[in-house]
Amino acid sequence: MRTALTIAGSDSSGGAGIQADIKTMTANGVFAMSAITALTAQNTTGVAGIMEVSPEFLKQQADCIFTDIRPDAVKIGMVSSSELITAIAEKLTEYKAENIVVDPVMMATSGAKLISDDAIDTLKEKLLPMADILTPNIPEAEVLSGMAIKTEEDMIKAAEKISAAYHCAVLLKGGHQLNDANDLLWRDGNYRWFYGKRIDNPNTHGTGCTLSSAIASNLAKGFDMDQSVERAKAYISGALGAMLDLGKGSGPMNHAFDITGEFAKTPESAVTGTPEGTVPETDMSSAGKETV
């Protein structure tokens, strides 16, 4: 089994951060590991508090992972201080980490700020140049490119600028009232649009974490960059399309929308023999269809 490491903050409500990453990686067929940068007290309505780990402890987590179960890909999410960013860059360099996906998290879905101003400069200097791909949203791309993004042409220009600055691929995510669900991948001097279907679901907590973790999972399995992005977008569309509705604010997605085996059954579905969330099979024996 291929492996993936997420380096990010914990979300106590389970919809974003480390929790979303582990769910996503598991659902995408890799063994998930984590190095936690911070604990957050949050739910679907906002972030109440953040408690960082020490740089020394973060390094210790990385040492334990890389010296025992080496990750085939690394996803980096919320890192709120310069010291932690420096620690991550040091360890990724030391262990020659591969398939590095950086989601430059600066704001929560609820609007709460998750990174200090001085940490942004450290992020740009030490961590972003190590990435194979960056996955900023529109506001994050405006910070990284130093330009306003109002049109599709602006998205192309910004992605090109970010890619040139950090020598990596850039997946600039649409949304934020611009270009709906369509994302732009810039790499190797060329760009490609990945068109998504608009899903009318207000529960989008953790979408950025989920997309970047799905990309890392597919890179870990050996898919190329375009395939990894395409598969990740299909996965997140399924998770949003499951229309899970939890919490009083912008709720989480159903990361387990495609898990319908024996151990996902509820007491009710166990009685009928039907996996939760599926429709009972009709008699397909004449067609040679096997069911599990």
N, C-alpha and C positions, 0 to 999 in steps of 0.2 A: 504494500500500500504506500502511495506517495504521501508526503507530509507537508504541512504548511504551518507557519508561525504567525500569529498576530501580536503585534506590539501596539497596545492601545489602552485606553481607559475603560474601567468597568462601568456599566450602566445598571444601577440597582433595579430598574424596572424591566430589564431584559430585552428591550427592543433595539438597542444600538450598542456601539462599543464592542468590548470583548465578547459579550453574550451573543450579539448578532453575528459576530465573526465566526465563533465556534459553531453555531447552528448552521450558518451558510456553508462553511467548509465541510462539515459532516454531511450535509445534504448534497454537496457536490463531490463526494466520494474520496476525500482525503482525510488523513488523520490530523486533527487540529491541536495545536499547542499555543500557549499564551505567555507573554511577559507583560505584566500589568504596570502601566505608567502612573495611574492614579485611580483612586476610588471616587465615584461621584454619588451624591445623594440626589436622585432625580426620578421623575416620572414623566408621563406623557404631556404634562402641563409646563414643565420647566426644570431647571437645575437649581437645587437648593444649596449645594455645597460641593467643593472639590478638595480632596486630600491627596497630595502627591506622594509617591514613594521616593526614597532617596536615590540619587544616581548610583550609589554603591550597590543598593539592593537590586536595582534594575539590571546592572551589569552581572550580578550574581545569577539572576534568573536566566539571562542570555547564556552565560557560561554553562549552566546546567543543561540547557536545551542543546546547544551546538556540540557539546562534548559527548552527548549520549544519543539523541535522536535528531540527526541533522535535518533541518527543514529543506524541502525542495523549492519552496517559495516563502517570501516574507511579505506580509502586509503591515504597513505602519499607519496608524490612525492618530487619535488624539494624543499629542505631546505638548504640555502646556508651559514648559520652561526651557531656557537655554541649556541648563545643566543636563537635563534629561535627553535633549536632542543630541548634545555632544556625546553623552554616554552611548546612545544608540549607534551613532556614526562610528564611534571607536570600535564597538564590538562587531558591527557588520563588516568593517574593514579587516579586523583581526581574523575573522572566520571566513572571509571571502564569500559572503552570502550571495546567492543568486536569485534571479526572478523577484526583484524588489518592487513592490507596488506601494506607492505613497499616496494616501488620501490626505491632502493638506487641510485637516479639519481646523477651522477657525471659529465657526459658529454652530450651535446646536440648531435642530429644526425649529425649536421653540424660540430661537433668537438670542439665546444666552451666549455670551462670549466665552470661548474655551481656551484661548491662548493669549499669553501676555505679549505686549507690543515688542519688547526686546527679543522675545523668542522667535518672532517672524524673521528677523535678520539672521539669526543662527540657523533657522530652518533653511533659508535660502543658501547660506554659505556652506553648510556642512552636510545636510541630509538630502536635499533635492537633487544635487548632482550625482548621488549614488543610485538614484531610482532608474529602473527600466521603464516605468510608466508612472505618470502622475494623473490623478483623477479629480481635478478641481471642479467645483460648481461655478456658476457665473460670478457671484461675489468674490469667491476665492481667486478666480482667474483674474479679476480686476486688480486685486492686490498684487498678484504675482507678475502681471504684465504691465502694471502701471497705466492702464487705459480703461476707459469706460466701454462696456460691451452692451450694445443696444440692438444690433442686427446680426444676421447670419454672417455677413462679411466681417463684422467685428469679431465674431467667434473664431473665424479662420485666422484673422490677423493676430489675435491674442494667443491662440494655440501655437502659431508659428513662432511668436516671440518667446513664449515660455519654453518651447522645445529647443530653440536656439540658445537660450540662456543656460539651460541645465543639461543639454545634450541627451535628451531622453524622449520617449513617446509621451504624448499628452492626450488624454481623453477628456475633452471639455464637455461637461454635461449640460444639456439643455434644461428646460424648466425655468423656474423663477420668472414666469410670464414671458419667457423668450424661447421660441422654437419648440415649445411643448415638450414632447418626450424624445426628441431627436438629439443624439450626441455626436460630437465630432472627434474623430481620431486623427491626430497629426503624428506622423512618424516618417523618418527617412526622407524628409523634404516633400512629402505628399500627404493629402488628406482624404478621408473617407467618412461619409455620413452613415451613421447607424440609425435607421428610422425605427421608432417605437410607436406602439399603439397607445393612444391616450386612454388611461384607465381612471374612471371617475371615482377615486378613492381618496378621501381626505387623510387617511391614516398612513403617513409616509415617514414615521419616526424610524430612523436607522437606514434609510435607503442608500445613502452614500457609503456607509460601512459595509452594507450587504453587497453592493455592486463591486467595490474594490476587493472584498474577500472572495467573491465568486471569480473575479479575474485571476487573482493569485492562485486559487484552487486549480483553475484550468491550465495556467502556466506550469504549475507543479506537475500536472499530469502529462505535460508534453505538447499541449496545443500551442500553436503559434499565437502571436499577439492579436491578430484580427479574429481568429477563431475564439480566443479566450474572451474577447470583448463581446462577440456575438452571442456566445453561450451564456455569458453573465447577464446580458440584457434579457435574454429569453427567460432565465431563472427569475430575475427580479420582477418581470412582468407576471409570471405565474404566482409569485408570492403576493404581489399587490392584487392580482385578479381573484385571489381566494377570498378577498373582502372580509378579513378578520376585523372585528370591531371591539377593541378593549380600551378601557381608560376614558378619562374625561377630556383629553386633549387630542393632539395628533398621535394616534396610536400606532402600535407596531404592525409589521406585516406577519403573515404566516410563513415562516421559513420552512416549515415542515409540510407544505402543501402537497408535496409529491411523495411523502412517506405514508404508504398505505399497507404495510405489512402486518404480520401477526401482532407485533408488539406496539403498534399504534392503535389497536382496537380499543374501543370503549366497552363497558359491560353490555350495552345494547347491541353493538355491532358484533361482539363475540358470539352472542346468542344466534344471530342470523347468519354468521359466517361471512359477513361483508365488511371489508376494511372501512374504517371511518372515512367519510368524505367521498365514497365511491358509490356507484350505482350497481346493484346486484347484476351479475352476469346472466344473460339469457342462455338458453340451451344452444351452445355453439359446437357441440360434440361432432356433428356431421361435417363441420368445417375444419376439424382437426385442431381447434383452438385449445391450448393448455391454459389452465388457471392455477394460480398458487394461492 
